[in-house]
């Protein structure tokens, strides 16, 4: 599955996108796998309340299932004005 990172998440991880192989059942499980990879992931995912997530371009929660998902994107909350 493709994992996309936007804004400061991308800056902390150092990648805009990567392809991962995962057995994660939910987005939260995927986050735990990523955190365990390297310190830069642990830092980027240290405060999930500061992040939003989309699965296959649909905004969702961290408890969303990943079965059949092709893409997960992580980004900070959007502000308008």
trRosetta pair geometry for C-beta under 8 A, 3 or more apart (Angstrom, degrees):
i j d omega theta_ij theta_ji phi_ij phi_ji
1 19 7.1 164 81 -152 27 66
1 20 6.1 -27 63 63 78 78
1 21 7.9 131 16 -100 72 30
1 22 6.6 -49 30 27 116 109
1 66 7.3 -70 -53 -176 171 116
1 69 5.8 34 -129 105 141 88
1 70 6.0 -175 -132 -165 83 25
1 71 6.5 -173 -176 -79 89 28
1 72 6.4 48 143 -1 127 96
2 17 6.0 -9 -171 -169 103 108
2 18 7.5 161 -152 86 59 31
2 19 5.6 -39 -95 -97 61 71
2 70 6.7 17 22 150 94 69
2 71 4.7 -13 68 -110 100 81
2 72 7.5 179 93 29 55 59
3 17 6.9 158 82 -154 49 57
3 18 5.5 -14 58 63 96 79
3 19 7.5 158 14 -103 77 20
3 20 5.4 19 -9 4 123 118
3 30 7.6 179 -100 170 129 130
3 34 7.5 177 -178 -88 166 135
3 71 7.7 167 -84 -157 30 56
3 72 5.2 -13 -114 68 74 95
3 73 7.6 160 -165 -88 48 37
3 74 7.4 12 -178 -2 92 103
4 16 6.8 -10 -151 157 75 66
4 17 4.9 -16 -105 -101 70 88
4 71 6.6 17 -7 -172 110 103
4 72 7.2 -175 26 93 73 45
4 73 4.1 -17 68 -110 109 84
4 74 7.2 178 90 25 58 62
5 9 4.4 -136 -165 117 95 102
5 10 4.1 149 116 -80 99 67
5 13 5.2 -105 -129 41 176 138
5 15 6.2 89 32 88 130 72
5 16 6.1 -144 60 -149 82 29
5 17 7.1 -162 19 -71 74 41
5 44 7.5 -27 -140 -172 133 150
5 73 7.7 -172 -70 -155 24 63
5 74 5.5 -10 -112 63 66 98
5 75 7.6 153 -165 -75 40 64
6 9 6.0 40 58 48 45 111
6 10 5.7 5 -122 -26 10 115
6 16 7.8 48 -86 -148 50 76
6 73 6.7 33 -14 -180 112 104
6 74 7.0 -171 24 92 79 52
6 75 3.8 -1 59 -103 121 103
6 76 7.6 -123 97 14 93 69
7 10 6.3 126 52 19 24 99
7 11 7.3 -51 141 -4 41 103
7 75 5.8 89 17 -151 111 81
7 76 5.1 -78 83 15 148 106
8 11 5.0 -50 -145 37 44 117
8 12 6.2 43 157 -20 72 102
8 76 6.1 44 34 -35 103 130
9 12 6.1 -57 -150 37 28 106
9 13 6.3 10 158 -3 64 112
9 44 5.3 87 -146 -165 69 115
9 51 6.9 79 -79 -116 130 110
9 74 5.0 -155 -179 113 166 105
9 75 6.3 -119 15 -102 135 36
9 76 6.9 -178 -26 -36 99 78
10 13 6.2 -66 -140 47 26 98
10 14 7.7 166 168 -19 55 5
10 15 6.8 -114 -149 84 73 36
10 16 5.2 19 -139 -101 127 57
11 14 7.5 25 -178 -73 25 44
12 40 6.0 165 153 -173 74 84
12 43 5.5 -142 -175 104 125 107
12 44 4.0 161 99 -84 131 94
13 40 5.5 123 -122 139 44 112
13 41 6.2 48 -113 -87 99 64
13 44 5.1 -5 -54 -49 90 159
14 40 6.3 -23 0 177 108 158
15 18 5.3 28 141 -43 151 105
20 30 7.8 118 94 -153 147 104
20 33 7.8 131 170 115 142 130
20 34 7.7 -63 -102 -83 164 93
22 29 7.8 136 170 117 121 99
22 30 5.7 25 -173 -112 164 88
22 33 5.8 154 -129 71 111 170
22 66 7.4 -29 97 129 125 158
24 27 7.6 73 145 -103 132 13
24 29 3.6 164 -150 106 91 106
24 30 4.0 160 100 -64 174 68
24 32 7.7 154 -112 49 116 92
24 33 5.7 -110 -62 -7 118 134
24 66 5.6 48 101 27 92 154
25 29 5.3 78 40 6 67 158
25 65 6.4 -48 164 -135 71 77
25 66 6.4 166 168 33 19 97
25 67 7.4 2 -150 -47 63 87
26 29 4.8 106 53 3 71 100
26 30 7.2 -129 101 -2 44 86
26 62 7.1 71 148 151 109 58
26 63 5.5 -31 -164 -157 142 40
26 64 6.2 137 -154 73 83 37
26 65 5.8 -59 -98 -100 69 39
26 66 6.2 173 -116 -13 15 94
27 30 5.5 -53 -153 35 37 115
27 31 6.4 42 149 -23 67 101
27 53 5.3 108 -167 143 152 161
27 55 6.6 -118 -71 -63 117 117
27 60 7.0 157 -27 100 147 114
27 61 7.4 -180 43 114 137 45
27 62 4.7 -124 91 -149 113 49
27 63 7.1 -52 42 -16 95 9
27 64 5.1 40 -12 53 116 88
27 66 6.5 141 -61 -62 55 103
27 72 6.4 161 -119 -142 95 133
28 31 5.5 -48 -149 32 34 115
28 32 6.7 37 151 -19 64 101
28 62 4.4 79 -65 154 88 100
28 63 6.0 5 -12 -86 123 51
29 32 5.7 -52 -153 33 34 113
29 33 6.6 35 149 -18 65 103
29 66 7.5 -112 59 2 111 131
30 33 5.6 -53 -152 35 35 112
30 34 6.3 32 152 -17 67 106
30 66 6.4 110 -42 -67 124 153
30 72 6.4 65 119 65 167 175
31 34 5.7 -56 -148 39 32 110
31 35 6.2 37 153 -24 66 105
31 45 5.2 169 -165 -159 101 146
31 48 7.0 29 -166 -95 165 120
31 62 6.7 -20 -9 -150 142 115
32 35 5.6 -48 -144 33 31 115
32 36 6.5 30 156 -19 62 107
33 36 5.9 -61 -155 35 29 111
33 37 7.2 46 147 -40 61 95
34 37 5.6 -37 -160 3 40 119
34 41 4.5 -145 153 -170 83 137
34 45 6.3 107 94 -18 114 151
35 41 5.3 -153 -102 122 30 102
35 42 4.7 80 -159 -95 80 67
35 45 5.2 -104 -78 72 98 131
36 41 7.8 -39 35 88 30 134
36 42 8.0 87 -63 -70 24 98
37 41 5.0 62 55 12 104 151
38 41 5.3 99 61 6 73 99
38 42 7.3 -133 105 -3 41 90
39 42 5.3 -55 -149 36 40 116
39 43 6.2 41 154 -21 71 102
40 43 5.8 -50 -149 35 32 112
40 44 6.4 31 153 -18 64 107
41 44 5.6 -55 -144 39 33 110
41 45 6.0 1 165 8 69 113
42 45 6.6 -73 -139 54 22 89
42 46 6.4 54 154 -70 61 88
43 46 5.7 -22 -151 -26 30 119
44 74 7.8 88 151 120 116 146
45 48 6.6 18 -170 -75 76 80
45 51 7.2 -20 -123 -24 64 158
45 74 7.8 -58 -90 -155 93 158
47 50 4.5 47 106 8 108 114
47 51 7.4 146 100 -12 64 93
48 51 5.4 -67 -152 41 49 111
48 62 6.1 7 -175 -65 140 155
50 76 6.3 -30 160 -126 80 88
50 77 7.6 -104 -166 -6 47 96
51 74 5.6 -18 -165 -166 124 96
51 75 7.1 127 -155 71 74 26
51 76 6.5 -70 -108 -98 49 46
52 59 6.6 -27 173 -141 116 100
52 74 7.5 153 78 -154 47 49
52 75 5.6 -29 62 73 93 77
52 76 7.0 63 12 163 91 13
52 77 5.6 110 -31 -85 118 57
52 78 7.7 -42 17 -12 154 79
53 59 7.6 121 86 -150 44 55
53 60 6.0 -54 98 69 91 78
53 61 7.4 62 57 -175 111 10
53 62 6.1 103 18 -82 145 65
53 64 7.4 -159 104 27 123 128
53 72 6.6 -13 -168 -171 105 93
53 73 6.9 155 -156 80 54 53
53 74 5.6 -18 -102 -100 79 66
53 75 7.9 152 -88 26 34 68
54 57 5.7 15 155 -133 128 20
54 58 5.9 155 -161 67 86 29
54 59 5.1 -45 -97 -86 89 45
54 60 6.4 114 -127 14 37 83
54 72 7.3 162 84 -155 51 46
54 73 4.6 -4 55 54 98 104
54 75 7.7 5 1 18 103 110
55 58 5.9 -30 67 59 67 88
55 60 5.1 -18 13 22 102 143
55 64 5.4 -151 -7 121 143 143
55 66 6.8 -139 -133 -109 135 64
55 69 5.0 -67 -169 -125 107 131
55 71 7.2 150 -162 87 44 59
55 72 5.5 -14 -105 -104 69 75
56 69 5.7 -136 -35 -141 101 77
56 70 5.8 75 -95 41 97 85
56 71 5.5 115 -90 52 47 87
57 71 6.9 32 -33 83 74 127
57 73 7.5 47 -88 7 50 131
60 64 4.0 30 150 -59 135 153
61 64 5.5 141 63 -36 63 91
65 69 7.9 179 120 -32 63 115
66 69 4.5 -76 -161 18 66 131
66 72 7.2 -30 -119 -65 110 127
69 72 6.3 46 150 -56 139 90
75 78 7.7 23 127 -55 121 83
